[in-house]
Amino acid sequence: MEEFSKTGNVSFAAMKAGIDRKTGRKYLDSGEMPSQQRAAERTWRTRPDPFEAHWPEVEEKLRDAPSLEAKALFGWLVDSYPDDYQEGQVRTFQRRVKRWRATKGPDKELFFEQLHRPGEAMQTDYTNANELGITIDGEPFDHLLCHPVLPYSNWEWATVCRSESLASLRRGVQEALFRLGRVPKTHQTDNTTAATHQVKPGKRDFNEGYKSFVTHFGMTPRTIAVGAKEQNGDVEASNGAFKRCLEQHLILRGSRDFASAAVYEAWVQRVAEKNNFQRSDRVAEELKVMRPLQVSRLPEFTVENVGVSQGSTIRVKRNTYSVPSRLKGERVRVHVYDDRLDVRYGGEHLLNIERLHGRHGHRIDYRHIIWSMVQKPGAFLRYRYREELFPTLTFRRAYDELCEGLGEGRDADIEYLRILHRAAAVSQEAVERTLVGLLTAGELPLADLVKAAVQPQTPEIPDMEPYRPDPAEYDSLLEQHQEVES
């Protein structure tokens, strides 16, 4: 077109553009660039419809079962009419079904973008963080993140937890609220059992403990419809974005191992702080309209009063734990945290136990029961939790060697229980080292050999002269301080 405007010669302009003269004339007559010209939509078929003969049957099945997938339907078509159809036609069939759904199929469910108002709501969700591959002191760390989010500004916080429990939800939301120093109008969760319970099929109601917790902070509880996780879409989307952000920071960190769960949680929260700094303008809008936080922090545990059984065990949240035998027949007060049990008696703290999650699990510490078991060795053979009395693989190997050397029965059981008694009385690590030495040397690990090798150690108190301070040292420090100030 530029060359034609200079010369008025169609042939010369077409030659300069590298196209045929007739093509050049077509563009000049239309007055449009090639990229602006659209091919007319085709209204005819270029080949016969291979599914025309049986398409009415296909339509009938699609109307009866709209969720039926095209690939499964094509398999039915091939099975029904093997002489008419081949596997190579599946893509053509899928396109035909797709066109039918768009032109004649049933209406589809729509999702409507929501307009969030500042300070109106906080959404909280749990997200599984095992995909990050975190280890604590070298050991794999199975955990979740409790993730509260303000949908308007996308301000977020996170706490590490082991399960979707009321204790973990209470801790996660409280941490977020006290971090903000302000309170939104509503708090929304999905239908997690930490907040809701089923009252009838397809209907859930809030747990009393959760309602009390939310009311304490002056928020209104809100949840989503059963099976409608898209209604929690903002926090669901934030879950994935936050974990991708953590993944990038882990790559830059160069290690996924942390000294403790507390150190790991602090690192996670530093990442959240960096993200929130980038949202400070919209966060400021939210804080202006939210109520100040004027209530005290609630305990991060629930309380259960339970009895100690004849076998010195307690049952908490459908799991069994051992406690010291002196508590047999008593009732203890248990503070149930997300990750541990704090066992108390008469107001005095006795011990912490790592909490089990799920149902019908058990955690038995041989130190709690070995004193009675040694006196009743016959109970060892069929003890319900016998496997818990092998604290490491080395102890199991030692017991197997005793059974092989002394024969399975009372003699082997007595020897092993005496070894376990020594481990509880002195040191499990020292007993294990001794057992490794005996097994390596091919000797039978008898209790007397272990007892002779593992003796109680009396700590030595060094003889030290009492410290007598010299006042002149203080004068020297004062003189140094004055020199620095001057």
C-alpha positions, 0 to 999 in steps of 0.5 A: 500500500505504501509503494502503491501510494508512491507510484500508482503501479499495482504490479511494481508495488506487489513485486516490492511487497513480495506478493502476487499482483492479484493479491495486491489488487485484492488488498487495495480494493478492500482497504484493509491490512491482511491481518485485519481480514477475517475468513468468513465463518464456514456454515457447511461440513467438509466431510460426512458426519461419522456419528450421524447414524447413532447420534440420537442415541448419544444425545439421549444418554447425554440428556439422561446423564449430563455428567457422562464423559465423552470418552466413556460414552465413546467406549460404549459406542464402540462396544455397541457398534464395533463395525462402525467406529474405531478408537482413532475417532475418539478426539472427533467424538469428544469435539462433537460432544463438546459442541453439543454441550455448548449448544444444547446441553444443560445449564451450568452452575455459575460462580459470581465474583464477590465484592469484599468490604474492608474489615468485614470478615476473616476466613480461616482454613487448614492446609496440608504442608507436608509437600514442603518436605520439612524436617525437624532435627532430621526427622520428617515433620507431618503438619498442617498450617492454620491459615487466617486471611482477610479477604479484602486486603489478603493480609494473612497469618499462619500457625503450625498445627498437627490436626484440625482441632478446636485447640489449633483453630483457637490458637491460630485465630487468636494469634492472628487477631492479637497480631492485628490488634483489631477484630473483624465483624465475622469469622468464616470457616469451612465445615471443619469438625473443629467448628461444626458438627452434623445435625442431619444429612446435608446440615451442620451446626456450630460446636458450642466450644467454637461459638463461645470462642468466637463470641468472646472476641465479638465476632459472628460465626459463619460457614459455607454450604456443605460440599461448596468449598468454592464459597471459601475461595479466597482463603483456598486460593491464598493457601496455594499462593502462601505454600508456593511462597514458602517453597521459594523461600525454602529454596533460597534458604538452602535447607528444609531442616529446622531445630524445632517446630517453634523455630520453623513456625517463627520462620513461617511467620517471618515470611507472612510478615514480608507478604503483609508488608506489600499489602500495607495500604489495603490493610490500613483501610481494614484496620480503620473500620475494625473494632479494637481488640479489648479482650483477654487471650483465651487458653489454647487448650481444652480441659478433661478430667479422666480416671487412671485405669488399673493398668495406669493408663488414661483415655483422652480424645479416644486415644490411650496414654500411660501415666506413672503407676502411682496415679492408679485409681486417681483422677487427673486433670488433662490440658489438651493442646493441639500437640501435647497433653499436660497432665496435672494432679491437685493443681500440680503439673506432672508430665507432658505427653506428645498427643496422638491424633486420630482414634484408637491409638496408644502411647505407652512409656515403659518407664511408667509400668516396668516396676509392676511388670518385673514383679508380674512377668507372666503378664508380659506375654499377652500384654495388650501394648507389648510392642510398646515395651520395645523402645528401639529395634536393638531391644527387640533384637535382644529379646529375640536372641533371648527367646532363641537362647533360652526358649520362648517363655518365662525365662526369656521374658524375665531376662528381658524385663530385667534389662528394661528395668535397668534402662528405666532405672539408669539410662536407656542409651547406656543399656542400648550401647551395652546390648549392641556390644553383646549382640555384635560379639555374639553373646547372649544379652543376659540381664546380669551382663547388662547390669554389670556394665551399666551402673548408676553414676554418682555426679561429682561435685567439684571442690571450689573456693567461694567467690569473693568479689573485689570492689576494685573490679567495680571501680574499673568498670565504672571508669571504663563506662565514664571514658566511653560516655566522654 
